[in-house]
Amino acid sequence: MLAKLLSAAMLGIDALPVEVEVDIAGRGLPHFTVVGLPDAAVKESRDRVKAALKNVGFNFPLKPITVNLAPADLKKEGSCFDLPIALGLAAAEGAVPMEALDGYLFSGELSLDGRIKSVRGALSMAILARNKKRKLIVPEANAREAAVVEGVEVYAARSLPQVLSLLRGEEQAEQVIVEVASLMERTRHHVHDLSDVKGQEHAKRALEVAAAGGHNVLLMGPPGAGKTMLSKRLHTILPPIGFEEAVETTRVHSVAGLLRGKESLIDKRPFRTPHHTISDVALIGGGQVPRPGEVSLANNGVLFLDELPEFKRSVLEVLRQPIEDGEVTVSRAIASVTFPAKFMLVAAMNPCPCGYHGDPKHECTCTGGQIHRYRSRISGPLMDRIDIHIEVPAVPYKKLSDDRVGESSGEVLERVIQAREVQRERLGAEGVFSNSEMRSRHIKKFCRPEDDAEKLMEAAVGKLGLSARAYTRILKLARTIADLDSEESIKTHHVSEAIQYRTLDRGL
């Protein structure tokens, strides 16, 4: 007998349909073969399926068994094919009606006692099931994640006997329903708040401008000045994540196997902080079967690189493409996969190896050559992609001991959201949603300063020796500052403030 049912394989963050064909021959020596380019985990499913079926009371057939996973040229990996293979065997033996398998997409890992364990990529499988007009049966641990997708019926699978009873019509399973609106309206409480930071008003203002325009930031200052503390509070002033962004981000985390417990949708912007010893593959993504890296796990959120010059040069250089394109393509022999990578880069560094260059209270022990080599670890092309360079000086004692509480993240967030709305109305028709994404034609159209501001720009370019890239960065920043002030035109004080955020262009 031959049984056919539908499952899915993951490629990047997309689920691709896989037809599971199970054939039990009437004659021949007993064997159990899985074909269709399976990896080691799929090949091992033979033993898991055999033990699970026996332990739930099913008489495992001692006949030639062939399982084909089609298409045969698509690499199959993971344990998600355990459940469909077991159901195919049951159907081929007549324990389940063949027609009962139609209309479903199955996925799940079997334990030896018949329980069904979680799999990766359930959200993407739900999208595939909707597109194929199929109902979806996934492990109970993944059901809420899959049910976030509208237009598909999702059923939770707890054990193999329960699924068999469902397909025989002996048991009525309840559809898993998730109230998406309530998920997105949950209180987004942050552990950190911008009001925790004492002093550093100039740096806080720079972070506000960065959040309002989606600009990348580099914080430079001595040890203990508060660079890391400020960076960890940036995501508290970013606009709340939208539903489409949340689904895209959740798909990446689901494929990477990073969704926690009952978490069905990531409702906060991610904040990723890889260590400086990270490899380029771990940062950008890769592996024999491509998996998302830190730049994709930070999608629609913040990627924070502390001690930026300590990262390997090769690691930093791979950041250039995702920063520019908002996605990263990983090519391997078996496939070429594109992962989303729309993130804000926030980096922190000391001004020199000892950390005290320019500090009035500590003597710097570094030579000019050492400082130059230290800063040269960050290439010019990467630095060009960072809009804001801001100095973070040491905080004086009076401000540290001051009991007054500064502006909270919530107050700053209101201004950021208002500025983002202005940008969306202005640029939405162009397919651009923040000032940092503007191209040359957008800058010419929307970033023309007033006459006095134009003269200031001309003087700054001449006296400070600013490059063409620095010029366009200043115009983008000035546009964002004007949006925060609800000004239609770019005025002199907007340009003046923007110039202050290009510290390294001024040779300081």
N, C-alpha and C positions, 0 to 999 in steps of 0.2 A: 504493500500500500504506500501511496505517496501523499504527504500532507504539505501544504504550503501556507505560510503566514508571514506577516510583515514585521520587521524590526528596523533598527536604525544604527548607523555607525557615525562616529564623530570625525569631522575633518575641519580643523580650526575651531570656530565657534558654531559651525553649521552642522545640522544632522542630515545625513543622506540616507535615502531608503535602502534597505537591504532585505531581499526576499530570502527567507529561511525555508529551504526545501529538505524534507526528511523522508527518506525512502527506506523501507524495511523489505528486504528481499525474502522470497519464500524458501529459497534453498541456498546452501553454501555454509561454509564455516563461519562461526560467530566472529564479528569484528565491528568496531565502531570507528568510523573515519569521518573527520571534518575537513572539508576542502573549501577553497574560495579565498585563499591568501590570509589564513588566520595567523595571529601571533601566538606566543606561548600561552598567554592567559586564556585565549579562545580554545586552544588545543586541550588545555587542562579542564575545560568545561565538561569533557566526556566523563571524567571521574566524578565531578560534582553532581552532574545530572543523574548519572547511574546510581550514586549513593542516595541522593534525595528521593528519587522515584521509589527505590526499594524501601526506604525508611518511612514512606507515607503509605505503604501497602500496595504499591503497584508492582505487578509481575514483569520485571524487565525482560524484554524479548532476547533470547539467545539466538539471534539471527544476524545476517549481514546488514549493518546499518550504515547508511551514507548520509551525511548532512552537508548540503551545499549552501554556501553563503554568497548570493549573487547581488551585484556583479562581481565576478571573480577577480577583476583587476584592481579592486579597491581594497586597501589594507584594512583588515578587521582587527581591532585591539580591544582589550578590556574584558570584563566578565558580564556585560549587559546581554549577551546572547544565551545565557543559561536558561532563563525562563522560556523564551520562544522555542529553544531546542527541546526542552522537556515537554512543552505543550504539543509540539509537532510529533514527538514520539507517541504521546498519549493518543493523539488524533489518528496517527497511522495504525495504531493497534485497535482503534474503534472505541476507545474509552471516552472520546469527546467527538461530537458530531463535526464533520468537516466544515459545514456551513457556519458553525458557531465561531470559527476563526476569522471569517470574513468581516470586514468593517472595523477591525481592531489593529492597533499597533502595540506590540509588546516589548517590554524591556525590564530586565531585573537580574540580579545575581542570586544564585541559590546557595544556601548553606546546606550542610549534609543532612540536617533534620527537616528540610523542606521550607524553612523560613526564607523570606525574600529580603535581601539586603539592598542598600542604596546603590545608585549608579551615578556617573557623571553626565552632565549635559541634558538633564530632564527638561529644562525650559526650551532648549532648542528642539528636542523631540516633540514637544507639544506644538510648536510652530509647524513642524513637519506634518504632524497628524492633522492639524487644521487644514493645511494646504492639500493633503490627500483625502480630506473629508472622512477621516477615521476617528474612532474613539481611541482613547489611550489608557493602557493599563501599565502602571509603573509602581515601584516599591512605595510602601506607605510613607517612608522617610522623604520621598521626592514628590509626593502627590500635591502638596500645597504649592511647591515651587512651580510645577507644571500647570496647575490650575490658574495661575496668574494670566495665562494666555486666554483671551476671549474667543469664543466660537469653537471650542473643542470640549468634549466630555472627557473628564479625567476620573479614573477609578483607582483606588488604592489597593495594592496587592500586599497582603500580610504574609501569606503562606501559599505553597503550591496546592494543597487541598482546597483552600478557599477559592483560588482562581479556577480550578477544575470544576468545582460546584457551580460557580458563576456561569461558566461556559455551557454546562449541562442544563442550566435553567433551574437548578435546585436551590439556588440562593440569589436573592436580589441585593445587589451592591448599590450603595448610595453614591451618587456623583459628588465628587469633592468640589466645593464651591468656595472661592476666596473673594472677599469684598475688597477689590482693588482700591476703591476710594478711601476706605478706612485705613488701608495700609499706608497710602500716601499722605494721609492726614495725621498720622501718629506724631506725637511730640518729638521733635528732633533735638533731643537734649544732648549737649556736648559737655564733656568733662572739663574742657578748657574754655577760657573766656579771655577776650582781649583786655578786659579790665584787670586781669591778674598781673599784667606787665607794668612795672613802675617806670615812669619816665618814657624815653624813646618815642616822643610824640612825632618826630619827623619820620621815623621808621614805620610807625603805625599808619601815618598818613600815606606813606608809599605803598603799604600793603592794601589800604583801602582803594587806592588808584589801580593797583594790580588786579584786585578782585573785581572792580567795576568794569575793567576793559579786558580781562582775561590775559593780562601781560605776565611774562616770565620775569622772575626776580632773582637777583643775586645780592645777598647780605654779606657785608665785609666788615669785620671788626675784631677787637682783641678777645681772648678767651674770657668767658663769663659775662660778656656784655648783654647777652639775651638773644642772640641770633636764633638759636634752636627754639627757645621759648616763643619767640615771635612767629617763627615758621609753623610751629605746631598749632597755632591759632588762626592761620590763614583760612583753613577750610570752614571755620565757624562764621566767616563773613562772606562766604560764597553763596549765591542764590540756591535755594533748595533744588534738589535734583528733580527733573521732570519724569513722567512715567516712561516715555520712550527711552530716555537716558538710563533710567533705572533698569529697564528690561535688558538693554544692551550691556550694561555693566554686570548685571546678574548672570547673563549668558557666559561672559568671560570667566567669572569666578566659579560658575557651575562646571564648566569644562575643566578648569584647573583643580576641581575638587575641594574648593575652599569655602563653600557655603556651610554655615554652622547649624547643626541641629534642626530646629523648626523654622529657621530663617527661610522665607519664601521669596523675598524680594529685597534687594539692597536699597534702602530708602535714605541713605546718607552718601554723600560724595566720598569716595575712597581717599585715604591718605596713606601712601606707601613710603616707607623709609628704608631702602636697602642699605646694607653695610658697604663700606668702601672697598671691601675685598670681593665684591660680587664679580662674576664673570660676564663677558659680553653676551653669552647665550642666555644666562639667567636674567639679564636686564632686558634684552630685546625679544627673547623668545627663541625657541628652536628645539633641538633634540631630533632623534631619528624619526619619530612621529612628531611634527611640530606642535609645541605647547606654548601658551601665552607666557610672556615674561613680565617683569615689573612695569614696563611702560604700558602694557595692555591692562594689567591689574589696576593701574592708576587711571584708567579711562574715565573721563568725565569728572576727574578729581585732581588730586595734587600728588606729584612725585617730588619728594624732598631728598636732596642729596647733601648730606652734611659733610664738612671737610672736603669740598669739591676737588682740590688739587691732589688729594690722596687717592682718588680713583685712578685706575690705569688709563693711560691715554687712549688705548684701543676701545675701552669701555665707553669713554666719553664721546668718542667720535661716532659711535653707532647711534647716538641720540639725535644726530643732525636731521636724518630723514624723517623720523616720527614727529619731531617738533615742527618741521615744515609742512608735512602732509597730513598729520593727524591719524596716520595708520602706518603699520609696519608689515612688510611682506617677507616671509621666511620661506626660502626655497630649499627643498631637499630632493633627493632622487625620486622618492615616491610621490611627492606632491609639492605644490607651491601654495602657501596659505597666507591670507591677509587677515591680520588682527586689527581691531580698532585701537587707536592710541592717542585720543584727544585729551591731553592732560596739561595742567599748569606746572611748569618746572620752577621749583624753588630751591635755590642752592645757597649754601653758607660756606664761608672760608675766612681764614685769618689773613691779615694783610701781608704777612711774611712768615717764614718758618718758625720763628720764636713767638710770633703773634702780637708783638708790641710796636710795630712800625707806626710812627705817628702818634703814639700814646704819650700824653704829657707827663704821666706819673710813672712810667716804666721805661727803662732804657732798652732800646732795640740792640741786640747783639749780632744782627745779620749784616753782611756786606751787601753792597749794591748788586753784585753778581748773583748772590744767593737769592735775593728778593726777585730779581729778574727771572732766574731759572724757575723759582717757585710759581710765579704767576704765569710763566710760559707753558706750564703743564696744561693750561686751558687754552685750546687753540682759538685763533681769531674767528674762524667760521662759527664755532659754538658760541663764543661771546657775542657775536653779531645777532644771534637768535635770542638773546636775553635783553628785554626792553629796559628793565630798571636795574641800575647798579646803585645800591644805597649803603652808605657808611653807618655802622652801628657802634657809636662810641661807648666807653664804659659809663655806667650810671653813677652820678655823684651820690654821696651819702645822704644828703638832704632829701633827695627824691626817693631813695630807697626807704627811708624812715618816715616818709610822708604818709599819713593815714587816709588822705583823700583818695577816693576811688575814681578811676578814669572811666572813659566811655566804654559801655559794654559792647559785646559783639552784636547784640540785637539792634542797638541804635545805629551802629555802622552799617549793618546789613540792610536796614531800611533804605539808606541812601544808595547802596550798591544795587539793590533791586530796581530802584527808580531809574538809575543810570542805565542799567541793562535793558529796561523797557524802552527807553529812548533809542538805544542802539538797535533794538529789534525792529522798531517801527521804521527807522531810517534805512537799515541794511537788509531787512528780511527779504525784500523783493530781489536782492542781489544774491541770495543764498548764503549770506554772511550774518552771523549773530552776535559778534563782539568786535570791538575795535582792533584787537590784536590780530584778527583774521583778515583785515583789509589788505588788498593788493594795490598796486600802483594806481590803477584807474579809480579805485575807491578813494584813495588819498587825494588825488587831484580833484575829485568831485566834492568830497565832504570835509576836507581838512585845510581849506584855504583860510589862512589867518588874516586878521584885519591889517590895515596899512602899518600901524605902529608895531604890531606884533611881527610883521614881516621884516621890518627894519631891525628889530631885536634879533631875529633869526639870522639875518645876514651878518650882523656884527658877531654873533656867537660862532658862526661857521668860520668867519675870517680870523678872529682872535684865538679861538680854541682849537682851530684846525680840525673841525669835525668832518667825518667822512660822509659820503652820500647816504650810507646805511644809517648812520647816527642821525642824520637830518630827518629821514623818514620815520625813525623811531620816535624822535622828539615830536613830530607832528601827530603821530598816533597817540602819544601820551597826552599832548595838549588837548586833543579831541576828547579823550576820556575825562580829563580834569574839567573841561567845559561842560561835559554831560553831567558830572557830579554837581556842578553849579547851576544846572538847568539853563545854560546859555546856548543859544543857537550858533553864535559866531565864536571864533577862537580869539581871545583878547591877549593883551601883553602879559598880564600876570599868569595866564595859563601857560604860555610859552616859557616864561621865566621859571615857573615851578618845574616844568618838564625838563628843562636843561639841568636842573639840580639833580635829577634822577639819572644822569649819565656820568657818574663819578669817574669811571675808568677812561671815558673818552677825553676827560679833561686832564688826564695824566697824573691823577692823584694817587 
